[in-house]
Amino acid sequence: MNILEEIQRPTKSEQKVANASYARLAAALSQIQAGDTEIEIEETNDRIKIPYKALMLLGDILKAMGEGKPISIVPVATEVTTQKAAEILGCSRPHLVKLLEEGQIEYTKIGKHRRIRFEDVVKYKQIKKEEQKKHIIEIMNVDEETGLYDS
């Protein structure tokens, strides 16, 4: 599994293939009932049983790749170190430790080391992004009220 530093944006050719594949997969998924499905690898003629949810996830991956977004798959129960969590949030490790000690992000302590669930880091990042968006809208409204946007 790639770690966060190795994640790269898909190339233009990968985006093109992903878009075409996503369209075909989405059409096929609309005709399939939930449960185990079977796919065939044309080059090797191998038939592989795949859970329906895994094919839906593949569809999400292809859609994101087609849009040029980098992809990373992390098991939900994954725990990360304070350094990795700080990198995900784009802050320093000491700042992250302060957030943990203030109770803004849940963590567990194993000996002297803190471990944070990946999903808690992502949830915190999402909450902060929403707060940031609200503040930007408030600033824009104040600017409009004071006439900064008038010509």
PATIGU-286439 format. One record per residue (C-alpha): residue in one letter; x, y, z. Coordinates in steps of 0.02 Angstrom, whole numbers, m for minus. Layout:
# residues N
NODE  rest      xx      yy      zz
NODE     a       X       Y       Z
...
END
This chain:
# residues 151
NODE  rest      xx      yy      zz
NODE     m       0       0       0
NODE     n      67     172     m45
NODE     i      99     291      96
NODE     l      42     472      85
NODE     e     208     539      21
NODE     e     201     425    m132
NODE     i      28     476    m191
NODE     q      32     554    m364
NODE     r    m100     630    m475
NODE     p    m154     519    m619
NODE     t     m78     560    m789
NODE     k    m188     624    m931
NODE     s    m188     452   m1013
NODE     e    m237     370    m848
NODE     q    m378     497    m829
NODE     k    m441     457   m1003
NODE     v    m440     268    m971
NODE     a    m520     293    m799
NODE     n    m662     398    m874
NODE     a    m700     268   m1007
NODE     s    m689     126    m881
NODE     y    m797     216    m754
NODE     a    m936     243    m881
NODE     r    m937      58    m928
NODE     l    m924      m2    m747
NODE     a   m1065     114    m690
NODE     a   m1176      48    m829
NODE     a   m1135    m132    m781
NODE     l   m1164     m99    m595
NODE     s   m1337     m29    m631
NODE     q   m1386    m200    m701
NODE     i   m1309    m306    m562
NODE     q   m1392    m358    m399
NODE     a   m1293    m335    m239
NODE     g   m1193    m488    m187
NODE     d   m1043    m577    m258
NODE     t   m1003    m535    m439
NODE     e    m880    m609    m557
NODE     i    m764    m516    m675
NODE     e    m651    m582    m810
NODE     i    m475    m522    m848
NODE     e    m470    m525   m1037
NODE     e    m281    m543   m1053
NODE     t    m272    m700    m945
NODE     n    m451    m764    m958
NODE     d    m454    m773    m767
NODE     r    m625    m758    m685
NODE     i    m622    m676    m514
NODE     k    m763    m665    m387
NODE     i    m775    m491    m312
NODE     p    m897    m424    m182
NODE     y   m1020    m298    m254
NODE     k    m960    m165    m130
NODE     a    m781    m186    m194
NODE     l    m841    m152    m372
NODE     m    m934       2    m310
NODE     l    m772      61    m228
NODE     l    m680      29    m391
NODE     g    m809     139    m476
NODE     d    m774     279    m350
NODE     i    m588     260    m380
NODE     l    m608     268    m569
NODE     k    m720     421    m555
NODE     a    m594     513    m446
NODE     m    m449     463    m560
NODE     g    m547     524    m711
NODE     e    m563     693    m623
NODE     g    m374     696    m597
NODE     k    m382     671    m409
NODE     p    m246     572    m322
NODE     i    m307     412    m238
NODE     s    m262     333     m72
NODE     i    m349     188      12
NODE     v    m330     177     200
NODE     p    m421      48     306
NODE     v    m542     141     420
NODE     a    m474      64     580
NODE     t    m297     122     541
NODE     e    m207     217     677
NODE     v     m75     346     634
NODE     t      69     425     730
NODE     t      65     606     785
NODE     q     190     648     646
NODE     k      82     568     511
NODE     a     m76     651     580
NODE     a      13     820     580
NODE     e      64     792     398
NODE     i    m116     749     350
NODE     l    m180     907     436
NODE     g     m39    1015     370
NODE     c      20    1073     541
NODE     s     169    1045     654
NODE     r     180     895     769
NODE     p     187    1005     926
NODE     h      27    1093     870
NODE     l     m58     925     843
NODE     v      m4     866    1016
NODE     k     m82    1025    1087
NODE     l    m246     984     996
NODE     l    m241     808    1068
NODE     e    m210     869    1244
NODE     e    m352     997    1227
NODE     g    m468     853    1180
NODE     q    m505     918    1005
NODE     i    m452     751     928
NODE     e    m470     583    1015
NODE     y    m316     475    1037
NODE     t    m249     327    1133
NODE     k     m83     316    1220
NODE     i      25     162    1204
NODE     g     168     183    1326
NODE     k     236     357    1288
NODE     h     168     358    1110
NODE     r       3     432    1054
NODE     r     m97     347     917
NODE     i    m240     430     825
NODE     r    m372     344     721
NODE     f    m359     398     540
NODE     e    m546     429     532
NODE     d    m534     550     681
NODE     v    m398     649     591
NODE     v    m502     659     433
NODE     k    m658     707     533
NODE     y    m563     848     621
NODE     k    m493     910     455
NODE     q    m668     911     380
NODE     i    m741    1007     528
NODE     k    m602    1137     517
NODE     k    m628    1155     329
NODE     e    m815    1187     356
NODE     e    m776    1316     491
NODE     q    m651    1400     376
NODE     k    m781    1408     237
NODE     k    m908    1489     357
NODE     h    m780    1619     410
NODE     i    m736    1661     230
NODE     i    m921    1686     189
NODE     e    m940    1798     342
NODE     i    m790    1903     287
NODE     m    m860    1917     111
NODE     n   m1029    1973     181
NODE     v    m946    2107     289
NODE     d    m844    2166     138
NODE     e   m1004    2180      36
NODE     e   m1093    2275     175
NODE     t    m950    2400     189
NODE     g    m951    2425       0
NODE     l    m782    2351     m41
NODE     y    m856    2266    m195
NODE     d    m940    2422    m264
NODE     s    m866    2489    m426
END
